[in-house]
Amino acid sequence: MTRPLWPVWVVDLLGSALMIVISFGALHLARQLRRQDRQNVVWTYLLWLCYALAGFAVSRSVGHIAKRLLILCGHEEIWRVLRPFSGSVNSIMFIVVASITLFFERTWSIYQQILLDRQAVQEAHRQLVYVNQNLEHLIAERTRELAESERKYRRLFEVSRDMIMMADLDSRILDLNPAGATMLGAGTTDSPERELWFADFLDDRSVWSSLRAALEQRGFVPDTEIVLKRPGGGHCSVLVSGAMERRGDGLPG
């Protein structure tokens, strides 16, 4: 018992025609999305994918339709000649679809990195705008903080009953608090014409070389007993400790 083949033929022909219609409908929608946002790489990918799928749908559907019509009209030998070409075109279009997908995977990775970089640039721009808009306020606030810190340091420096001194590696005194000036009998160091050298107040000037060597090697001097000359004559033993300040380049400040 044989069954009629016309239902199969009808489904094949209708399916092929619908494949073309649907693929071109998807292509039309992808074109609209692409027009709305030309910078969106996803819409660009979908557009090219729809182009490739539309080409594949046309190639495959035309092959099926041509096959049925040629066989129906009794030209089956013509179809035998065209069939290899139809299959080759289908294979090529399928390769194109696969190539677009593989290419998009790499493009998507680059696009994601571009988005991250753009976000970083936008954040940097936002911070820069904030700094520009609030620069005067930030400078004033920082100036107040520095002034307050300087005031606290200066008060501690002035009221301390222990000698606090700043000197360079040659023992030249850069700053000396009142208690230290009294201890050394040096008066004041506010006048720039008056240079004082700590080594001059040592009973043994070579002690300064030892202190300097310790500062250069270790960066600090622990409690070390030294002998100072008294202002009115005589000597006194004191404990001295200190640290060396270094600049950003690592050299002594």
Backbone bond lengths (Angstrom), bond angles and torsions (degrees), N, CA, C in turn:
res aa  C-N    CA-C-N  psi(-1)  N-CA   C-N-CA  omega(-1)  CA-C   N-CA-C  phi
1 M - - - 1.474 - - 1.524 108.05 -
2 T 1.295 117.02 124.49 1.466 121.97 179.45 1.520 109.47 -103.59
3 R 1.296 114.59 144.20 1.465 120.21 178.63 1.528 108.54 -106.07
4 P 1.318 117.58 148.08 1.471 120.87 -179.52 1.535 110.78 -66.06
5 L 1.320 116.22 143.61 1.466 121.24 -179.40 1.525 113.10 -94.60
6 W 1.346 115.95 -5.69 1.459 116.12 -174.94 1.533 113.75 -61.97
7 P 1.384 120.64 -32.78 1.475 117.65 176.92 1.531 111.94 -62.03
8 V 1.368 115.21 -38.31 1.462 118.40 178.72 1.521 110.44 -64.43
9 W 1.327 115.48 -40.77 1.452 120.04 -179.60 1.530 111.32 -65.34
10 V 1.307 114.85 -41.04 1.474 118.72 -179.79 1.519 110.76 -64.27
11 V 1.341 116.14 -45.61 1.471 119.59 178.52 1.522 110.86 -62.31
12 D 1.332 116.25 -40.64 1.460 119.97 -179.71 1.521 110.95 -63.32
13 L 1.354 115.49 -46.18 1.467 119.33 -179.00 1.526 111.62 -66.79
14 L 1.337 116.85 -45.37 1.460 119.88 179.29 1.533 111.34 -64.38
15 G 1.336 115.88 -41.78 1.466 119.68 178.84 1.514 111.59 -61.92
16 S 1.325 116.36 -40.94 1.467 119.89 179.08 1.522 110.85 -65.17
17 A 1.340 116.02 -43.09 1.462 119.14 178.76 1.527 111.71 -64.65
18 L 1.337 116.28 -42.82 1.471 119.55 178.72 1.524 111.92 -64.36
19 M 1.338 116.79 -34.80 1.461 119.80 177.82 1.526 110.93 -59.82
20 I 1.336 115.29 -41.58 1.464 119.40 178.79 1.530 110.29 -66.62
21 V 1.334 116.54 -45.20 1.462 120.86 -178.18 1.522 110.99 -62.33
22 I 1.319 116.70 -46.91 1.462 120.47 -178.13 1.528 111.36 -65.81
23 S 1.333 116.97 -41.35 1.465 119.77 -178.94 1.527 111.12 -64.04
24 F 1.346 117.14 -39.60 1.461 119.68 178.60 1.526 111.32 -73.44
25 G 1.338 117.31 -30.26 1.460 119.40 173.37 1.527 111.42 -64.41
26 A 1.333 116.29 -42.65 1.460 120.22 176.91 1.528 110.89 -64.33
27 L 1.334 116.26 -38.18 1.456 120.05 178.05 1.527 111.14 -63.56
28 H 1.321 116.65 -40.97 1.466 120.73 178.80 1.533 110.50 -62.53
29 L 1.326 116.97 -44.39 1.461 120.64 178.78 1.527 111.45 -64.04
30 A 1.324 116.77 -40.47 1.469 120.06 178.83 1.522 111.25 -64.20
31 R 1.312 116.68 -36.70 1.478 120.54 177.58 1.524 110.80 -64.52
32 Q 1.332 116.89 -39.38 1.464 120.34 178.62 1.530 111.09 -65.32
33 L 1.324 116.29 -44.50 1.458 119.55 178.54 1.522 111.23 -62.49
34 R 1.318 116.20 -38.32 1.470 120.72 -179.84 1.534 110.50 -65.19
35 R 1.335 117.19 -38.35 1.469 119.96 178.90 1.528 111.39 -65.74
36 Q 1.327 117.41 -33.64 1.460 120.87 -177.86 1.527 112.12 -69.52
37 D 1.307 117.47 -33.53 1.467 121.09 -178.83 1.523 108.96 -147.22
38 R 1.323 115.94 91.33 1.458 120.31 -176.68 1.530 112.50 -73.97
39 Q 1.334 117.92 -14.69 1.460 120.64 179.21 1.525 112.77 -87.02
40 N 1.338 117.03 -9.48 1.465 120.75 -177.01 1.525 109.62 -80.98
41 V 1.330 115.41 114.95 1.455 119.36 -176.01 1.528 111.48 -70.03
42 V 1.338 117.57 -24.94 1.469 120.03 178.86 1.521 110.03 -65.76
43 W 1.336 116.71 -46.18 1.474 119.43 179.22 1.523 110.39 -64.15
44 T 1.314 117.38 -36.12 1.471 120.10 177.55 1.522 110.44 -63.24
45 Y 1.334 115.62 -44.36 1.467 119.60 178.19 1.532 111.19 -61.56
46 L 1.325 117.36 -45.24 1.463 120.82 -179.88 1.529 111.32 -62.96
47 L 1.329 116.48 -37.02 1.462 119.38 179.40 1.529 110.86 -62.75
48 W 1.318 116.60 -49.81 1.470 119.82 -179.58 1.526 111.44 -66.86
49 L 1.327 116.40 -34.84 1.463 119.65 176.93 1.529 110.29 -65.17
50 C 1.326 116.38 -40.20 1.469 119.43 178.81 1.523 111.10 -67.73
51 Y 1.331 117.33 -36.49 1.466 119.74 174.09 1.529 110.26 -58.49
52 A 1.340 115.98 -47.83 1.459 119.79 -178.88 1.527 111.69 -65.32
53 L 1.330 116.63 -41.45 1.467 119.81 179.52 1.531 111.33 -67.41
54 A 1.340 116.17 -36.44 1.463 118.88 177.14 1.538 109.89 -64.32
55 G 1.333 116.05 -41.62 1.459 118.73 177.07 1.516 111.70 -63.52
56 F 1.344 116.03 -41.11 1.456 119.72 177.63 1.529 111.36 -64.13
57 A 1.356 116.78 -41.29 1.457 120.82 179.96 1.534 110.88 -63.73
58 V 1.337 116.33 -42.24 1.467 119.82 179.29 1.515 109.97 -64.91
59 S 1.328 116.24 -46.52 1.460 119.94 -179.03 1.529 111.50 -59.03
60 R 1.336 115.77 -49.27 1.462 119.45 -177.26 1.527 112.07 -69.66
61 S 1.328 116.59 -42.71 1.466 119.90 -176.24 1.523 111.49 -69.63
62 V 1.331 115.80 -41.75 1.468 118.63 178.56 1.518 110.08 -62.54
63 G 1.340 116.26 -37.54 1.457 118.99 177.41 1.524 111.57 -62.33
64 H 1.341 116.90 -43.53 1.465 119.94 179.42 1.528 111.14 -66.63
65 I 1.326 116.82 -43.45 1.471 120.03 -178.73 1.524 110.42 -65.59
66 A 1.360 115.21 -44.62 1.465 118.41 179.62 1.527 111.28 -62.07
67 K 1.325 115.25 -38.49 1.465 119.34 179.48 1.530 110.56 -60.56
68 R 1.335 116.30 -50.05 1.467 119.48 -177.64 1.523 111.87 -63.96
69 L 1.325 116.70 -42.35 1.461 119.40 -178.30 1.524 111.76 -67.71
70 L 1.338 116.26 -40.80 1.468 119.16 -179.71 1.526 110.95 -66.35
71 I 1.337 115.99 -42.18 1.464 118.61 178.48 1.515 110.33 -66.75
72 L 1.354 117.07 -39.35 1.471 121.26 -179.54 1.528 111.29 -64.31
73 C 1.326 115.33 -33.92 1.470 119.72 -179.13 1.533 112.56 -88.65
74 G 1.314 117.63 2.81 1.450 120.40 177.25 1.509 114.49 82.18
75 H 1.349 117.99 20.49 1.467 121.37 179.40 1.530 110.04 -111.59
76 E 1.305 115.52 50.75 1.457 119.99 -177.06 1.521 111.73 -64.46
77 E 1.363 117.20 -29.85 1.474 119.61 -179.56 1.517 110.94 -66.59
78 I 1.345 116.53 -31.35 1.472 119.17 177.30 1.535 110.20 -66.69
79 W 1.330 114.56 -39.52 1.468 118.25 178.74 1.520 111.10 -64.33
80 R 1.333 116.89 -36.02 1.465 118.94 178.95 1.527 110.61 -61.63
81 V 1.337 115.50 -34.00 1.464 119.25 178.72 1.538 110.98 -73.27
82 L 1.340 116.45 -38.76 1.470 120.72 -175.74 1.528 113.52 -81.36
83 R 1.339 117.11 -22.18 1.457 119.99 -172.91 1.537 113.55 -57.94
84 P 1.341 120.47 -43.90 1.472 118.87 179.07 1.524 112.72 -61.06
85 F 1.362 114.66 -37.83 1.475 118.05 179.87 1.530 110.61 -67.72
86 S 1.326 116.29 -40.53 1.468 120.04 178.51 1.518 110.90 -62.00
87 G 1.331 117.11 -43.65 1.458 120.04 178.41 1.517 112.10 -64.38
88 S 1.343 116.70 -37.86 1.472 120.14 179.86 1.519 111.11 -65.55
89 V 1.336 115.64 -42.79 1.463 119.26 178.86 1.527 110.52 -62.59
90 N 1.339 116.54 -41.73 1.466 119.87 177.83 1.532 111.27 -60.29
91 S 1.323 115.64 -43.24 1.466 119.82 -179.98 1.530 110.96 -63.79
92 I 1.341 116.13 -42.53 1.464 119.90 179.84 1.523 111.12 -61.95
93 M 1.341 116.77 -44.79 1.459 120.24 -179.87 1.523 111.22 -64.64
94 F 1.331 117.18 -36.17 1.461 119.94 177.66 1.532 110.16 -66.12
95 I 1.331 116.50 -38.85 1.462 120.49 177.75 1.533 110.60 -64.15
96 V 1.336 115.59 -38.41 1.462 119.99 178.13 1.525 110.77 -61.98
97 V 1.347 116.41 -44.08 1.468 120.76 178.53 1.535 110.21 -60.44
98 A 1.330 115.98 -46.12 1.463 119.62 179.87 1.528 111.54 -64.25
99 S 1.332 117.08 -38.14 1.467 120.69 -179.55 1.524 111.08 -65.71
100 I 1.325 116.24 -41.33 1.468 119.51 178.31 1.523 110.58 -61.52
101 T 1.321 117.03 -40.92 1.470 121.12 -179.92 1.530 110.79 -65.63
102 L 1.323 116.86 -44.17 1.461 119.97 179.44 1.528 111.19 -65.66
103 F 1.332 115.90 -40.76 1.460 119.86 178.84 1.526 110.47 -64.51
104 F 1.324 116.62 -37.95 1.457 119.80 -179.02 1.531 111.37 -65.18
105 E 1.330 117.62 -33.91 1.464 119.92 -179.42 1.530 110.20 -58.79
106 R 1.328 116.04 -43.22 1.462 120.07 177.99 1.532 110.29 -70.13
107 T 1.322 115.95 -41.64 1.466 119.96 179.44 1.518 110.97 -62.27
108 W 1.324 116.83 -37.92 1.456 120.67 -179.22 1.532 111.05 -65.21
109 S 1.322 117.58 -39.53 1.464 120.84 177.39 1.528 110.67 -61.66
110 I 1.333 115.60 -43.95 1.468 119.48 178.66 1.521 110.22 -65.30
111 Y 1.319 116.70 -40.24 1.463 121.39 -179.44 1.531 110.46 -63.08
112 Q 1.332 117.32 -41.78 1.466 120.92 178.48 1.527 110.63 -62.29
113 Q 1.342 117.27 -40.77 1.460 120.45 178.64 1.521 110.43 -65.61
114 I 1.335 116.45 -38.48 1.462 120.26 177.90 1.523 110.35 -62.74
115 L 1.337 116.82 -41.07 1.466 120.75 178.22 1.524 111.03 -61.91
116 L 1.351 116.12 -42.78 1.463 119.46 178.97 1.530 110.86 -63.75
117 D 1.330 115.97 -42.49 1.463 119.68 178.60 1.521 110.81 -64.12
118 R 1.329 116.67 -39.64 1.459 119.88 179.73 1.528 110.72 -65.13
119 Q 1.332 116.45 -39.56 1.464 119.79 177.53 1.526 110.90 -63.94
120 A 1.343 115.71 -39.80 1.469 119.20 178.56 1.527 110.71 -64.60
121 V 1.338 116.18 -40.90 1.469 120.02 178.48 1.521 110.53 -65.40
122 Q 1.323 117.09 -41.62 1.463 120.64 178.53 1.521 111.46 -63.28
123 E 1.339 116.69 -40.39 1.465 119.90 178.16 1.523 110.81 -65.89
124 A 1.343 116.28 -42.24 1.467 119.48 177.46 1.524 110.87 -62.92
125 H 1.335 115.66 -39.85 1.467 119.86 177.97 1.523 110.53 -64.28
126 R 1.331 116.72 -40.77 1.463 119.98 179.11 1.529 110.97 -62.52
127 Q 1.324 116.26 -43.38 1.460 119.44 179.49 1.528 111.13 -66.71
128 L 1.342 115.87 -37.89 1.457 119.45 179.27 1.524 111.19 -65.12
129 V 1.333 116.11 -41.72 1.460 119.90 177.05 1.521 110.64 -61.87
130 Y 1.345 116.19 -42.03 1.466 120.17 179.05 1.525 110.76 -61.57
131 V 1.343 116.21 -45.23 1.459 119.51 179.68 1.523 110.66 -62.61
132 N 1.337 117.23 -42.95 1.460 120.40 179.98 1.524 111.69 -62.78
133 Q 1.337 115.59 -40.73 1.453 119.78 -178.45 1.528 112.43 -72.11
134 N 1.336 116.51 -28.28 1.461 120.47 -175.10 1.523 112.54 -115.30
135 L 1.340 116.14 16.36 1.455 119.41 -174.87 1.526 111.69 -60.58
136 E 1.307 116.18 -45.86 1.466 119.40 -178.39 1.528 110.78 -61.89
137 H 1.333 115.97 -42.88 1.458 120.07 179.16 1.528 111.02 -65.02
138 L 1.344 116.94 -42.61 1.458 120.56 -179.62 1.529 111.29 -64.30
139 I 1.339 116.17 -40.23 1.458 119.57 179.12 1.523 110.43 -65.33
140 A 1.336 116.36 -43.41 1.463 119.99 179.64 1.529 111.01 -62.95
141 E 1.349 116.03 -41.62 1.461 119.54 179.71 1.521 110.84 -65.58
142 R 1.342 116.09 -42.94 1.461 119.67 178.92 1.522 110.84 -64.87
143 T 1.339 117.14 -37.63 1.464 120.82 178.66 1.518 111.04 -64.12
144 R 1.327 116.23 -40.48 1.461 119.88 177.61 1.531 110.83 -63.99
145 E 1.343 116.38 -41.86 1.458 119.67 179.23 1.521 111.05 -63.09
146 L 1.346 116.45 -43.14 1.465 119.52 178.91 1.523 111.46 -65.49
147 A 1.343 116.19 -39.70 1.459 119.44 178.99 1.517 111.04 -64.19
148 E 1.335 116.66 -41.05 1.458 120.56 178.96 1.529 110.63 -65.60
149 S 1.344 116.28 -42.32 1.458 119.94 177.74 1.523 110.97 -63.19
150 E 1.323 116.45 -42.36 1.465 120.64 178.28 1.526 110.96 -63.34
151 R 1.334 116.49 -40.41 1.464 120.23 -179.83 1.527 110.95 -63.23
152 K 1.363 116.35 -43.60 1.461 119.80 179.51 1.519 111.19 -65.23
153 Y 1.337 115.79 -42.18 1.468 119.08 178.73 1.521 110.93 -63.64
154 R 1.348 116.14 -45.49 1.447 119.98 -177.91 1.527 111.54 -64.12
155 R 1.325 116.69 -38.09 1.467 119.68 178.38 1.527 110.27 -64.11
156 L 1.348 116.39 -46.17 1.466 119.83 177.47 1.521 110.50 -61.26
157 F 1.323 116.24 -40.30 1.462 122.32 -179.38 1.527 110.67 -63.58
158 E 1.325 116.33 -42.64 1.454 120.35 -174.08 1.529 112.54 -76.09
159 V 1.342 117.41 -39.88 1.467 119.17 -171.78 1.525 112.74 -89.64
160 S 1.339 118.36 -9.07 1.459 119.74 -179.47 1.528 110.60 -62.19
161 R 1.337 115.31 138.17 1.460 120.32 178.19 1.525 111.70 -87.37
162 D 1.321 115.78 -7.62 1.464 119.91 175.10 1.524 108.85 -96.16
163 M 1.291 116.34 153.38 1.459 120.50 178.99 1.531 109.58 -71.39
164 I 1.310 115.94 128.28 1.471 122.60 173.72 1.515 106.75 -121.19
165 M 1.305 115.56 124.16 1.461 119.93 -173.39 1.520 109.95 -136.84
166 M 1.303 115.68 144.30 1.460 122.73 170.32 1.515 107.63 -117.17
167 A 1.331 116.17 130.33 1.461 120.83 -177.89 1.523 109.47 -144.23
168 D 1.327 116.47 156.08 1.462 119.66 175.27 1.527 109.25 -87.93
169 L 1.332 116.76 -179.16 1.463 120.78 -175.70 1.524 113.17 -69.72
170 D 1.335 116.52 -12.28 1.467 119.57 176.72 1.523 111.73 -93.06
171 S 1.348 115.99 5.68 1.475 125.29 178.90 1.514 113.01 79.89
172 R 1.343 117.89 5.65 1.467 119.04 176.98 1.522 109.31 -67.75
173 I 1.325 117.34 126.70 1.456 122.64 -177.18 1.527 109.27 -77.64
174 L 1.317 116.44 121.44 1.455 121.82 179.99 1.522 111.58 -94.17
175 D 1.312 116.76 -32.66 1.465 120.56 178.75 1.528 107.79 -155.54
176 L 1.314 115.50 144.83 1.452 120.34 -176.06 1.520 108.69 -148.87
177 N 1.318 116.43 129.02 1.464 118.97 -178.47 1.531 110.53 -78.34
178 P 1.349 117.61 166.56 1.472 120.44 -177.34 1.522 113.52 -57.32
179 A 1.340 117.28 -39.44 1.465 119.01 179.59 1.521 110.68 -62.49
180 G 1.338 116.88 -39.42 1.455 119.76 178.25 1.504 112.26 -68.79
181 A 1.337 117.21 -38.91 1.469 119.95 177.87 1.516 110.98 -62.69
182 T 1.346 116.39 -39.11 1.462 119.97 178.30 1.524 110.62 -66.49
183 M 1.351 116.91 -43.54 1.453 120.73 -178.94 1.525 111.68 -61.66
184 L 1.344 116.39 -39.57 1.459 120.26 -177.81 1.524 112.42 -87.96
185 G 1.354 116.13 -12.50 1.459 119.35 -175.90 1.506 110.65 68.68
186 A 1.338 115.95 33.49 1.463 120.63 -174.50 1.507 112.68 -97.20
187 G 1.310 119.35 -3.03 1.460 120.78 -177.65 1.512 110.41 68.60
188 T 1.315 118.37 -120.04 1.469 122.47 -178.47 1.510 110.19 -121.94
189 T 1.312 116.90 152.41 1.476 121.73 177.51 1.519 110.99 -110.74
190 D 1.345 116.56 17.41 1.470 119.13 -176.91 1.519 111.71 -71.19
191 S 1.296 117.74 -27.46 1.460 120.51 -177.06 1.516 110.24 -79.33
192 P 1.362 118.27 124.13 1.459 120.39 -177.92 1.524 113.67 -67.67
193 E 1.386 116.70 -20.41 1.458 118.05 179.97 1.521 111.94 -74.55
194 R 1.298 116.92 -17.89 1.462 121.05 -175.94 1.518 109.70 -99.34
195 E 1.307 117.46 109.93 1.454 122.27 178.64 1.517 108.99 -104.85
196 L 1.329 115.26 131.64 1.448 121.49 179.16 1.521 109.01 -116.24
197 W 1.305 116.01 143.56 1.461 122.11 -179.49 1.524 107.54 -122.33
198 F 1.313 115.27 122.76 1.461 119.42 -175.65 1.518 111.42 -61.49
199 A 1.323 116.49 -32.94 1.470 119.62 179.75 1.517 111.48 -60.23
200 D 1.357 117.74 -27.12 1.470 120.20 -179.92 1.524 111.71 -68.17
201 F 1.342 116.43 -21.38 1.465 119.48 -177.61 1.534 111.42 -95.14
202 L 1.313 117.57 0.05 1.462 120.85 178.81 1.517 110.09 -86.56
203 D 1.302 116.50 141.12 1.455 120.29 176.52 1.527 110.05 -64.93
204 D 1.341 116.08 -33.23 1.472 121.42 177.47 1.528 107.30 -126.39
205 R 1.328 116.61 108.28 1.467 120.64 -175.50 1.534 112.73 -61.24
206 S 1.325 117.75 -24.47 1.473 120.28 -179.49 1.531 112.12 -67.32
207 V 1.348 115.87 -17.59 1.468 119.17 178.51 1.517 110.13 -60.95
208 W 1.349 115.35 -34.83 1.475 117.55 -179.75 1.527 111.22 -61.69
209 S 1.305 117.76 -36.49 1.467 120.47 178.26 1.523 110.57 -61.58
210 S 1.325 117.02 -38.02 1.465 120.73 178.69 1.527 110.57 -67.80
211 L 1.338 115.28 -43.07 1.469 119.11 178.57 1.532 110.62 -63.25
212 R 1.318 116.11 -42.55 1.466 120.06 -179.81 1.526 110.98 -63.67
213 A 1.335 117.46 -42.18 1.466 120.71 179.97 1.523 110.61 -62.35
214 A 1.332 116.50 -40.73 1.472 119.52 178.67 1.522 111.17 -64.87
215 L 1.346 116.57 -40.35 1.466 119.94 178.66 1.524 111.22 -63.97
216 E 1.315 117.42 -42.78 1.457 120.77 -177.85 1.523 111.94 -70.05
217 Q 1.326 117.80 -33.60 1.461 120.91 -176.99 1.526 112.17 -82.98
218 R 1.334 116.51 -45.07 1.455 120.03 -174.29 1.521 113.50 -109.56
219 G 1.311 117.32 -16.35 1.457 120.35 -179.77 1.519 113.37 86.80
220 F 1.305 118.87 -3.82 1.469 121.85 179.53 1.525 109.36 -155.20
221 V 1.335 113.51 163.28 1.468 121.55 175.07 1.523 106.85 -125.25
222 P 1.341 118.63 120.51 1.462 120.34 176.97 1.530 109.92 -74.61
223 D 1.301 117.06 179.27 1.465 121.09 179.33 1.531 110.22 -52.90
224 T 1.322 113.06 111.36 1.467 119.40 -177.36 1.524 108.80 -127.04
225 E 1.310 116.92 131.30 1.467 120.90 -178.90 1.526 109.79 -82.72
226 I 1.333 114.82 128.16 1.468 121.28 176.17 1.524 108.16 -132.31
227 V 1.320 115.53 166.81 1.471 121.80 -179.65 1.520 108.59 -115.17
228 L 1.348 115.71 124.98 1.460 121.99 178.60 1.513 110.56 -106.93
229 K 1.307 115.42 153.42 1.457 121.31 173.79 1.528 108.51 -79.57
230 R 1.302 117.39 136.22 1.452 122.13 176.85 1.530 109.10 -80.93
231 P 1.335 117.79 147.68 1.465 119.86 -178.83 1.525 113.34 -57.35
232 G 1.316 117.73 -39.46 1.459 119.98 -177.36 1.507 113.27 -95.55
233 G 1.320 116.70 14.20 1.442 120.21 -175.64 1.518 110.11 105.70
234 G 1.264 118.00 159.11 1.446 121.97 -177.27 1.517 111.21 88.97
235 H 1.338 115.28 -173.27 1.452 120.84 -175.15 1.519 109.95 -140.42
236 C 1.330 115.51 162.41 1.465 120.75 175.11 1.528 108.61 -146.28
237 S 1.325 114.95 144.41 1.458 120.39 178.67 1.537 109.25 -95.30
238 V 1.312 116.98 134.56 1.467 122.37 -179.70 1.530 108.82 -136.38
239 L 1.322 114.87 159.43 1.467 120.82 172.82 1.524 108.36 -99.59
240 V 1.298 115.99 129.25 1.461 120.41 179.93 1.525 108.99 -118.96
241 S 1.307 115.69 139.70 1.471 122.12 173.42 1.518 107.36 -140.47
242 G 1.315 115.33 152.52 1.463 118.20 -177.89 1.510 111.49 -169.37
243 A 1.320 114.31 171.20 1.466 121.66 178.85 1.512 108.30 -140.89
244 M 1.323 115.45 153.46 1.453 121.03 -179.63 1.521 109.71 -101.27
245 E 1.300 116.28 130.62 1.463 121.66 176.89 1.522 109.03 -88.07
246 R 1.337 115.39 132.43 1.466 120.09 179.13 1.520 109.74 -111.94
247 R 1.328 115.22 147.96 1.458 120.76 176.86 1.523 109.85 -78.32
248 G 1.330 115.86 178.32 1.460 120.69 179.52 1.504 112.93 -62.13
249 D 1.351 118.34 -26.77 1.464 120.84 178.99 1.517 112.88 -85.30
250 G 1.357 117.66 4.28 1.455 120.94 177.90 1.517 114.77 88.79
251 L 1.346 116.91 -6.86 1.458 120.07 179.50 1.519 109.72 -84.92
252 P 1.339 117.47 158.12 1.458 120.03 179.07 1.516 111.13 -57.85
253 G 1.348 116.56 138.70 1.456 120.31 -179.90 1.520 111.28 -84.75
